[in-house]
Amino acid sequence: MNASSTDFSARNLASASVHAFLPAKPILIALSLFTTYIVSLAFYRLFLSPLASIPGPWYAAVSDLWITTHVVRMQQCRTVQHLFDTYGPIVRIGPNKVAFRDFGTMRSVYMVHKFDKSAYYKSLLTNNNDHAMTTLPHAEHAIRKKTYAPHYTPTNLSLFQPELHDFALKLTDILVTRSSSVDILDLFRHLMVDVVACTVFGSRSGSLDKWDKGVRDPLGVAVYDFPKRGILRSAVPTWAWKLVCKIPNARFREICNSDNIMAEYVGSRLYEMRANMQAASLSSPTRPTFPASISPIMDRLEKNDLSALGYPRESEVSSGDEHKMSLVERLLTTKMSSNEKDKKEIVAVERDIISEAMGHLVAGVDSSSTTLSYMFWELSRRRDVMHRLQAELDEIMPDARVIPDATVLNKSEYLNAFVKESLRIYGAVPSLLERVVPSPSSPSRPSHQTKPSSKPNSRAGSRNTSPSRAASPILSTARHEDFDMMGYALPPGTIVATQAWSMHRDEDVFPSSETFLPERWLVDPRADPDAEEERLVQMNQSLISFGVGTRQCGGQNLAQLMMRIVVAVVARNCDVRADVGETNEQSMSMRDAFVLFPAGKECKLAFVPRAQ
Ligand code: HEM
């Protein structure tokens, strides 16, 4: 090889390597810019953010990824509790998120200042529309609540007692006739579908009957699938969602479609009711126009084909009793009161009622069935509790098939203590209830700031007793629009939250908090009466299973009533047993995905009839 050919190859090689390097340059530049951005962001969040001084693990301050891994593991409640134990009552759990475990701050955020809910709740939209739980601004929510709240007053609910007793007796009959164990989580879900269908839609869905006959209940399955759909839906953008829903797998499609299945059921009830109401008040009722997602159902209904939905056409539970009104009927009456509504308005109102009713179905079924399941699981392994409860029930229910009125159940001391203790440990919503620090222009802007308080206390002057950090250097740099939470200045937009899980495990209020002890809710006759009164007030104020303030559970009176009815009739008629091979500590270990559920996703128990 001569010198000129060597020169040529070297030049070629050099030029080739330059060309190979050139396209890599923009990538390298982009990579280094990205790395600089990430490092700067992490540095800002860790050291310069207004939340930088709040205690908590550094990796939580840097990114939401850490807490998200615990959400995905369905162990967020336990993780946050561990942080409180490690860092104290206020903890930074994300770059923009602060969790607290303090009674005074809880009252301030949820009751006094009534902060708006965070965007997290939008993942619970039904039919792509808001309902009470997903309406974020406080003022807008107040209007909604006014329309549905009268339905859940104890007086109104007492009108539904005959149906509720029927369902509970039907459930008991199913339990005593089974020779093997029953997955009561599934069975209670069917019970609650019947209960909500009856009180909210004024119909009999026959869900328990279907369960008994081994027939699949489409409404029950849809309610069960809805949270899974919510998680999926919130994880992908709208365009991708349409593709996801086309994945050719029958079960998967059923999950994606759970929203529409519920809307079909509710829409059919609403249209039927509206037609009845119009027939009664107008000579020529106008056919309402329904939104696209439910118009096929309306077409089927027009052809009088209710069976296409899998539900019998039945008379409303309100028939024959003009005072008893389902929630849907109530909302129709309130919202359709003006005859001057145009078609567009009617569609909007009807769509709104459908979403609201679906919201109650979704909120009421899984929550109540989970708590009920844990109650019976606890009875199965605590003979002492079971016997004491049964002794009281034997007295108030001489006839095992006659369920006492709510007023009697509410006065039954041990039953109430048992329900409260169950709600404390197994309340179905133990999770962070997220709220947002408002901006200065927001109506929920606090007019004064919060100081930490050690414990709840009813006695005047004994609140907010622990030392405030108001004079701390952190606050000296606070801007006017910041919110003072326990001495830390939180800028508008910060997400703040407490969780029932931790409020209910405060050792100062609930000693031996991990032990299931209904007796803690009873007055100890040997103790000082004043101290006893104070102790019980503290516990009651810290029990937040149904949330706090104006955004509290809308259906809590119904849930409380159903829990008492079901526990009373089932425990009066049966003994409960668990086979540790199928239901045990491990399978019942608590998981949370906003609502609680057992790790094994079932709760199999055997029910043995008691000698009467
Ligand atoms: C043991 C059973 C139940 C528990 C533990 C429970 C718990 C809760 C909690 C903690 C909230 C407040 C969420 C927040 O502040 O972010 C809530 C809201 C709600 N719950 Fe329940 N719930 C139960 C049963 C029911 C039932 C049976 C219904 C109705 C059929 C119902 C309807 C609602 C509604 C409509 C809301 C939204 C309230 C509003 O923002 O106006 N819940 N529930």
Boltz pocket constraint, residues with backbone or C-beta under 6 A from the ligand:
constraints:
  - pocket:
      binder: B
      contacts: [[A, 132], [A, 133], [A, 134], [A, 141], [A, 145], [A, 196], [A, 359], [A, 360], [A, 361], [A, 363], [A, 364], [A, 365], [A, 367], [A, 368], [A, 371], [A, 427], [A, 428], [A, 429], [A, 433], [A, 434], [A, 544], [A, 545], [A, 546], [A, 547], [A, 548], [A, 550], [A, 551], [A, 552], [A, 553], [A, 554], [A, 555], [A, 556], [A, 558], [A, 559]]
      max_distance: 6.0
